[in-house]
Amino acid sequence: MQGAWAIREIGELKFRSWIVSYGGISEARVVLTERGVDGVEKVLKEWPEA
């Protein structure tokens, strides 16, 4: 599952809600990234932590 939000705070809320929703699945991984103007994605947070 993936999504894109123009407002970072909304992405942060979704990140936390997806951990609650999918945290019981052992293979689940949630990653919050930010895409720069150059198109490169930077990982801001991930769960479970790497």
VMD Tcl script that builds the backbone (N, CA, C; Angstrom):
set m [mol new atoms 150]
animate dup $m
set s [atomselect $m all]
$s set {name element resname resid chain x y z} {
  {N N MET 1 A 0.852 -1.161 0.000}
  {CA C MET 1 A 0.000 0.000 0.000}
  {C C MET 1 A 0.898 1.224 0.000}
  {N N GLN 2 A 0.501 2.250 -0.712}
  {CA C GLN 2 A 1.254 3.489 -0.705}
  {C C GLN 2 A 0.318 4.672 -0.909}
  {N N GLY 3 A 0.796 5.842 -0.552}
  {CA C GLY 3 A 0.010 7.057 -0.714}
  {C C GLY 3 A 0.949 8.235 -0.851}
  {N N ALA 4 A 0.394 9.337 -1.285}
  {CA C ALA 4 A 1.184 10.563 -1.436}
  {C C ALA 4 A 0.372 11.729 -0.903}
  {N N TRP 5 A 1.037 12.583 -0.122}
  {CA C TRP 5 A 0.365 13.737 0.473}
  {C C TRP 5 A 1.236 14.967 0.295}
  {N N ALA 6 A 0.615 16.066 -0.018}
  {CA C ALA 6 A 1.331 17.331 -0.209}
  {C C ALA 6 A 1.745 17.934 1.135}
  {N N ILE 7 A 1.041 17.567 2.182}
  {CA C ILE 7 A 1.306 18.116 3.514}
  {C C ILE 7 A 1.983 17.028 4.354}
  {N N ARG 8 A 3.198 17.299 4.796}
  {CA C ARG 8 A 3.989 16.298 5.526}
  {C C ARG 8 A 3.279 15.789 6.770}
  {N N GLU 9 A 2.584 16.664 7.492}
  {CA C GLU 9 A 1.900 16.254 8.726}
  {C C GLU 9 A 0.862 15.171 8.448}
  {N N ILE 10 A 0.215 15.230 7.304}
  {CA C ILE 10 A -0.764 14.194 6.953}
  {C C ILE 10 A -0.046 12.869 6.733}
  {N N GLY 11 A 1.102 12.918 6.083}
  {CA C GLY 11 A 1.906 11.711 5.912}
  {C C GLY 11 A 2.324 11.111 7.241}
  {N N GLU 12 A 2.676 11.978 8.194}
  {CA C GLU 12 A 3.051 11.516 9.533}
  {C C GLU 12 A 1.876 10.817 10.217}
  {N N LEU 13 A 0.685 11.385 10.087}
  {CA C LEU 13 A -0.514 10.771 10.680}
  {C C LEU 13 A -0.802 9.422 10.045}
  {N N LYS 14 A -0.706 9.348 8.732}
  {CA C LYS 14 A -0.940 8.078 8.027}
  {C C LYS 14 A 0.100 7.038 8.423}
  {N N PHE 15 A 1.353 7.469 8.553}
  {CA C PHE 15 A 2.424 6.571 8.970}
  {C C PHE 15 A 2.042 5.888 10.281}
  {N N ARG 16 A 1.647 6.678 11.264}
  {CA C ARG 16 A 1.271 6.122 12.569}
  {C C ARG 16 A 0.018 5.241 12.477}
  {N N SER 17 A -0.970 5.678 11.698}
  {CA C SER 17 A -2.204 4.892 11.610}
  {C C SER 17 A -1.968 3.569 10.884}
  {N N TRP 18 A -1.067 3.548 9.909}
  {CA C TRP 18 A -0.778 2.296 9.211}
  {C C TRP 18 A -0.023 1.330 10.109}
  {N N ILE 19 A 0.810 1.841 11.018}
  {CA C ILE 19 A 1.475 0.956 11.981}
  {C C ILE 19 A 0.422 0.281 12.861}
  {N N VAL 20 A -0.560 1.045 13.309}
  {CA C VAL 20 A -1.640 0.483 14.127}
  {C C VAL 20 A -2.431 -0.542 13.314}
  {N N SER 21 A -2.753 -0.201 12.065}
  {CA C SER 21 A -3.581 -1.080 11.225}
  {C C SER 21 A -2.865 -2.348 10.798}
  {N N TYR 22 A -1.589 -2.259 10.459}
  {CA C TYR 22 A -0.871 -3.384 9.873}
  {C C TYR 22 A 0.224 -3.950 10.774}
  {N N GLY 23 A 0.364 -3.424 11.976}
  {CA C GLY 23 A 1.413 -3.864 12.887}
  {C C GLY 23 A 1.327 -5.314 13.314}
  {N N GLY 24 A 0.164 -5.909 13.205}
  {CA C GLY 24 A -0.002 -7.311 13.577}
  {C C GLY 24 A 0.446 -8.283 12.497}
  {N N ILE 25 A 0.786 -7.785 11.328}
  {CA C ILE 25 A 1.245 -8.636 10.229}
  {C C ILE 25 A 2.770 -8.708 10.296}
  {N N SER 26 A 3.297 -9.902 10.478}
  {CA C SER 26 A 4.736 -10.035 10.728}
  {C C SER 26 A 5.600 -9.520 9.578}
  {N N GLU 27 A 5.116 -9.577 8.351}
  {CA C GLU 27 A 5.894 -9.114 7.202}
  {C C GLU 27 A 5.685 -7.632 6.895}
  {N N ALA 28 A 4.836 -6.974 7.664}
  {CA C ALA 28 A 4.503 -5.572 7.383}
  {C C ALA 28 A 5.716 -4.672 7.568}
  {N N ARG 29 A 5.811 -3.667 6.712}
  {CA C ARG 29 A 6.861 -2.655 6.796}
  {C C ARG 29 A 6.231 -1.337 6.359}
  {N N VAL 30 A 6.410 -0.297 7.154}
  {CA C VAL 30 A 5.862 1.028 6.847}
  {C C VAL 30 A 7.038 1.990 6.722}
  {N N VAL 31 A 7.098 2.699 5.608}
  {CA C VAL 31 A 8.199 3.621 5.355}
  {C C VAL 31 A 7.623 4.965 4.937}
  {N N LEU 32 A 8.078 6.021 5.603}
  {CA C LEU 32 A 7.691 7.383 5.250}
  {C C LEU 32 A 8.882 8.018 4.538}
  {N N THR 33 A 8.656 8.459 3.299}
  {CA C THR 33 A 9.730 9.081 2.518}
  {C C THR 33 A 9.305 10.467 2.073}
  {N N GLU 34 A 10.284 11.226 1.679}
  {CA C GLU 34 A 10.033 12.555 1.123}
  {C C GLU 34 A 10.764 12.619 -0.212}
  {N N ARG 35 A 10.050 13.013 -1.262}
  {CA C ARG 35 A 10.657 13.125 -2.580}
  {C C ARG 35 A 11.102 14.562 -2.796}
  {N N GLY 36 A 12.380 14.734 -3.066}
  {CA C GLY 36 A 12.932 16.060 -3.303}
  {C C GLY 36 A 12.598 16.555 -4.704}
  {N N VAL 37 A 12.891 17.805 -4.968}
  {CA C VAL 37 A 12.625 18.388 -6.289}
  {C C VAL 37 A 13.429 17.687 -7.377}
  {N N ASP 38 A 14.520 17.023 -6.995}
  {CA C ASP 38 A 15.325 16.276 -7.955}
  {C C ASP 38 A 14.779 14.873 -8.206}
  {N N GLY 39 A 13.668 14.521 -7.518}
  {CA C GLY 39 A 13.032 13.224 -7.699}
  {C C GLY 39 A 13.590 12.121 -6.813}
  {N N VAL 40 A 14.602 12.418 -6.033}
  {CA C VAL 40 A 15.218 11.422 -5.151}
  {C C VAL 40 A 14.418 11.329 -3.856}
  {N N GLU 41 A 14.106 10.082 -3.454}
  {CA C GLU 41 A 13.365 9.874 -2.210}
  {C C GLU 41 A 14.320 9.691 -1.037}
  {N N LYS 42 A 13.978 10.327 0.064}
  {CA C LYS 42 A 14.757 10.251 1.302}
  {C C LYS 42 A 13.859 9.604 2.364}
  {N N VAL 43 A 14.370 8.584 3.034}
  {CA C VAL 43 A 13.609 7.916 4.096}
  {C C VAL 43 A 13.610 8.797 5.325}
  {N N LEU 44 A 12.421 9.125 5.819}
  {CA C LEU 44 A 12.279 9.928 7.029}
  {C C LEU 44 A 12.078 9.045 8.258}
  {N N LYS 45 A 11.244 8.009 8.107}
  {CA C LYS 45 A 10.955 7.086 9.200}
  {C C LYS 45 A 10.652 5.722 8.594}
  {N N GLU 46 A 10.927 4.687 9.365}
  {CA C GLU 46 A 10.493 3.356 8.946}
  {C C GLU 46 A 10.149 2.527 10.171}
  {N N TRP 47 A 9.228 1.607 9.954}
  {CA C TRP 47 A 8.785 0.705 11.010}
  {C C TRP 47 A 8.671 -0.693 10.437}
  {N N PRO 48 A 9.135 -1.716 11.065}
  {CA C PRO 48 A 9.978 -1.609 12.244}
  {C C PRO 48 A 11.304 -0.956 11.878}
  {N N GLU 49 A 11.973 -0.389 12.872}
  {CA C GLU 49 A 13.220 0.305 12.613}
  {C C GLU 49 A 14.235 -0.670 12.041}
  {N N ALA 50 A 14.997 -0.178 11.072}
  {CA C ALA 50 A 16.008 -1.026 10.405}
  {C C ALA 50 A 17.186 -1.311 11.285}
}
mol reanalyze $m
mol bondsrecalc $m
mol representation Tube
mol addrep $m
